[in-house]
Amino acid sequence: MTPTPEPDADEIHRFDDLYPVSQSEAIVEDDEFLRQVSAGSELPVLLAALAAALGDTSILHTDLQPPLTPMDTQPHPHGGMSESQKEKAAAVAFSALTVLREKQITTVDVLPDETVREIFHYLSGGREEWYRMLTHELDLATDKGGRPSWTFGEVAQGRSFPTLIIGAGVAGIAAAHRFAQAEVPFTLIEANGSVGGTWAKNTYPGVRLDTPTFGYSYSFAQRGDWPHQFARGGEILDYLRDVAERALITDRIEFSTRLLRLRWDDDGRVWEATTRGPNGSEQVRRFAAVVSALGQLDRPNIPEFEGQSLFRGTTMHSQEWDHAVDLKGKRVAVIGTGASAYQIVPAIVGDVDALTVFQRSAPWMLPAPNYHHPMTDAFSWLVRKVPHYAQWYRLWVILTGIPGRTHTVTAEADWPGAPLSVSAKNQELREYLVARLEAQFRDAPEILQHVVPTYPPGAKRMLRDNEVWASALLAEKTTLVTSGIARFTEDGIVDNDGLLHEVDVVVYATGFKPSDYLDEVEVLGRNGVEIHDFWDGDARAHNGVMVPGFPNFFLIYGPNVGGVVAGSLHFMLERAVEYSLKAIHEVLRRGAAAIDVRREALDRFVAWVDQGNRRMAWGQPYVSTWYQNRHGRVSQIWPYTNVEYWDITESVVESDHDFLD
Ligand code: NAP
């Protein structure tokens, strides 16, 4: 990634963006070039960016409004504009680009609210209920609403309020940045030796994003020069490290420091945190508030198999990849065919001598021909030459992702196609995806019969397919085993057909234990209640953030905040941070010791998300996925859109909480 010049502090403040776009390059290209670039752009984005840069929203003609055709498998280019709309829009964009060139416009300031509304109206087809959430994501808004509007000194001058933030991954960096802006004093601990969380730990071959890069960044760090349409793991890690540096967080992190235990002191109204530092020594410290930014997908799930310990070869989990092991010439087994295996298998098939893939259930794959592609030249030009094009593009990815693919996985009551599909639309998707599989495996019917999933599309995470998975499975050196694993031996794995697969290396791409929230930490709340006893295997938090009986304790990547077919994860995490800060603000403003959410509020929230999840493919009783916990409740997934989460995290409802003196 090209290093971006050091940002100016005023610019960072003005746009609430650690990657502020101060000035674009002047356009010097001729008309022919501009015509081509207009036609090769994402037209609604280009029109929005040009309207903002020229201060002229009259170019956003109503008849050029994108219809926002809901995405089935991939986003529709230009939001589904018709051919004639595209032609007219390209002509309007070309003419606006020539004005930009003539006037040598290379900057744009934050926009008046009315202009923002007009552009949102154009992009969203007048969906006003989206505007406030979208403002949060628009660097050119006068007030995005994410930055705290208060500082600790203004509200609680002289009060001691030390806060502990646990984890310096995607969630922890967001928390630290916003807490720093509010000047709330904090200690940030990270169990590993560097920032980046999951992206620091997952370094397996082929690791990359499986959602579009531009939807996977912070509203306060809108990097524009991403090299790939689906960023590589290392690129995201570089970004996270860079964000932490720019936010001046890195030097404040206590690395290699693990939280062992939290205990709420009912008398002192503080949390007592026991941590283990780099030299192994334990320390007990007291904090007024605790923010858990621990991840969901970071505790490896390594299933138990008979004879596992006998195996003499090498074993590793996808998240604990041992790069010292050279796979060249080795016989390798990969257990699992989820998102991690799906990236590992095609990445290693070329190197290994023989590959055995143990599949329990086949994954659904959405076509993504651009999965490994760099950003196009036209895109890079637009980012350099049209002020804030990348930021408008990011907004567009988030906007079109509000409904995302929700409509393809929403269940119809009493749908007769169950358990293979959940609705007519879902059945249509199924048939389309099966037809793709039939084409990919047409010369291998013995494999085809095993790669067609036997559950509805969307019931588990759908993967991005640019055909490399099929190529890897079809390679002569690959064996797909679907009968299941009977046992391990010294030399390999015996399948349920009794066949021994001799291997040198076993890769467990068997996922994580996402529903075991905080399982490595003891958390004793009011009256000594341990959080896992309270949850009893069914982690629940009000708005995904607060748990009754655990005052001033905030979960950032808590239960039920992960989206799978719609929405931005960064948005959800940022809003959880902002909500936590609002709760702390209430505590400070009232001079209270702590805030504790009421049980009724939690129950109401859980009933509401359960109702939403029951309508989705993954919420059907005949489906089994890591989205569910051991009680069968979907405790990981947010079933609604980013807009509903914006709404419920906008304010801390007084009647839902108790304030402790
Ligand atoms: P996963 O989706 O949970 O997949 C685990 C795989 O292991 C599944 O195929 C599962 O089969 C199989 N498995 C589990 N236990 C097994 C057993 N006892 N015997 C045989 N097979 C077994 O885990 P993951 O692939 O690591 O991905 C987890 C999540 O991480 C993803 O859903 C995604 O959210 C995230 N992720 C994201 C990216 C990205 O953005 N690039 C990449 C990787 C992961 P069943 O399906 O039958 O359970």
Residues whose N, C-alpha, C, O or C-beta is under 5 A from the ligand:
A	BS01	NAP	R208 L209 D210 T211 L297 P303 I335 G336 T337 G338 A339 S340 A341 F358 R360 S361 R461 A509 T510 G511 F512 W626
